Amino acid sequence: MEGSVIIMGILVGAGLLAYVVIPGLILLWDRVLDSVEREREKE
């Protein structure tokens, strides 16, 4: 019983982490690409 509770906790934690981290990384990458395009336009 205790082992399944730990496994469920890990799965829920991983799900929440993915739900927060992955969109954050996508937004960050989008901003990086935008700044790179701006730098190219300045040249």
TORDRENPA-515072 format. One record per residue: residue in three letters; x, y, z of N, C-alpha, C in turn. Coordinates in steps of 0.05 Angstrom, whole numbers, padded with zeros to 5 digits, always signed. Layout:
# TORDRENPA-515072
ALAXYZXYZXYZ/...
# end
This chain:
# TORDRENPA-515072
MET+00017-00024+00000+00000+00000+00000+00017+00025+00000/GLU+00037+00026+00018+00054+00049+00020+00070+00054-00006/GLY+00079+00033-00019+00094+00035-00044+00077+00048-00066/SER+00051+00040-00067+00034+00051-00088+00028+00081-00083/VAL+00027+00089-00058+00023+00117-00051+00047+00133-00060/ILE+00071+00122-00056+00095+00136-00064+00096+00138-00095/ILE+00089+00117-00108+00089+00117-00138+00069+00137-00148/MET+00045+00138-00136+00025+00158-00144+00035+00186-00140/GLY+00048+00191-00118+00060+00217-00112+00080+00225-00133/ILE+00097+00206-00141+00117+00212-00161+00104+00219-00188/LEU+00084+00203-00195+00070+00208-00220+00056+00235-00221/VAL+00042+00241-00199+00029+00267-00197+00049+00290-00198/GLY+00071+00287-00183+00091+00308-00183+00104+00311-00211/ALA+00109+00289-00225+00120+00291-00252+00101+00304-00271/GLY+00075+00298-00268+00055+00310-00285+00053+00340-00281/LEU+00053+00349-00256+00052+00377-00250+00077+00391-00260/LEU+00100+00378-00256+00126+00389-00265+00125+00393-00296/ALA+00116+00373-00310+00115+00374-00339+00095+00396-00348/TYR+00073+00399-00333+00053+00418-00340+00063+00447-00336/VAL+00082+00451-00318+00093+00478-00313+00118+00483-00329/VAL+00136+00463-00329+00163+00467-00340+00163+00468-00370/ILE+00149+00449-00383+00149+00448-00412+00138+00473-00425/PRO+00115+00484-00417+00106+00509-00429+00125+00532-00423/GLY+00138+00532-00399+00158+00552-00393+00181+00551-00411/LEU+00191+00527-00417+00213+00524-00436+00205+00533-00464/ILE+00181+00527-00472+00171+00535-00499+00170+00566-00500/LEU+00160+00579-00479+00159+00608-00479+00187+00620-00480/LEU+00205+00608-00464+00232+00619-00463+00245+00616-00490/TRP+00242+00593-00504+00254+00589-00530+00242+00609-00550/ASP+00216+00614-00548+00203+00633-00566+00215+00661-00563/ARG+00220+00669-00538+00233+00695-00533+00261+00696-00543/VAL+00276+00674-00541+00303+00673-00551+00303+00677-00581/LEU+00285+00663-00595+00284+00665-00624+00276+00693-00632/ASP+00257+00705-00618+00249+00733-00624+00273+00752-00621/SER+00288+00749-00600+00311+00767-00596+00332+00763-00618/VAL+00336+00738-00626+00355+00732-00648+00346+00746-00674/GLU+00320+00744-00679+00310+00757-00704+00314+00788-00702/ARG+00309+00799-00679+00313+00828-00676+00342+00836-00680/GLU+00360+00820-00670+00389+00826-00674+00396+00825-00703/ARG+00385+00806-00718+00391+00804-00747+00380+00828-00762/GLU+00356+00838-00753+00344+00861-00767+00361+00886-00763/LYS+00374+00889-00740+00390+00912-00734+00415+00914-00752/GLU+00426+00891-00760+00450+00891-00776+00446+00902-00804/
# end
